[in-house]
Structure formats: C-alpha cells, structure tokens
Amino acid sequence: MAKQSGTKLIANNKKAYHDYFIEDKYEAGVALHGTEVKSLRMGKCSIKEAFVRIERGEVFVYGMHISPYEKGNIFNKDPLRPKKLLLHRFEIRKLEAKVAEQGITLVPLAVYFKNSLVKVEIGVAKGKKLYDKRQDIAKKDMKREAERDFKIRNLG
C-alpha cells in the first residue's frame, strides 16, 4: 500500500478549547492494534471525555473511544482501554514537570493520520474559570454579530 502524504483529521476535542487555556502542544504516536487502526480509518473515534496521565515514566490516554471494527470478530479490543502514547523520554520529563504545577493537566486535542501513522495532539492545559468561559462566549457572539452586519452591508 502506498504511503499517503499529509494529514487527515479523525477526531478533535472542541470541548478542550472551551474548558481550558491551552499553553503548549505536543504530538505523540499511539500504540494500537490492527483492528483499532482499521476502525480509525473509517473515522470511528471520540476523544470528548478523554484525558492523559503519566504513570511510571509512560504516558497513557484514558477515555479515548475507538469503536470495534465490524469485521474484526475475536481480534477486537476493548473500545475504552487505556492507549499508550509514544513520546521521547525528554518530552515525558518535561510534561511531568509541567503537570507537577498546580492546575496544569494534559488533554488530547486531536487524533489524526500523519503519513499513515496515527498521531494524537496533546495540550498542556490550565482550567478556565466560569467568567473566562463567559468572556469567550461573549467574544464569539460579538464576532458573529460583526460578520452578520458586514454581510448585510455588502449585500444591500
């Protein structure tokens, strides 16, 4: 099979951008089984409720749901099993240091294919307060209103 170039988005986590300030991003590979990759090729993935933890020097993503492959029968794995993320040791140490800070967490932002390899984008995130979320919603509403006014002026 010929390698494809470029990236193809499988799933992204819009909720993470709403609930957290994303301070830094990392790209990690994922250790998967064959039927999980086939299911991902069909776009059957959700990371809405997913989170990332560092345990004993290894990084795992929990709550990433990959639907079972229909033709996979006995080879299918548990859809919610923890998946190991593949990062360099120095990146893991850097992430551990950041997570040790108060209020910092790791959140998966996107799952995508990059040259036929499955990658997960991890965000180093700091939780938003309720008033921060309200400010973001107000900014979006103002932007939407401005675009609507601009569109009406150009049409009329």
Secondary structure, 3 states (H helix, E strand, C coil): CCCCCCEEEEEECHHHHHHEEEEEEEEEEECCCHHHHHHHHCCCEECCCCEEEEECCEEEEECCEECCCCCCHHHCCCCCCCEEEECCHHHHHHHHHHHHCCCEEEEEEEEEEECCEEEEEEEEEEECCHHHHHHHHHHHHHHHHHHHHHHHHHHC
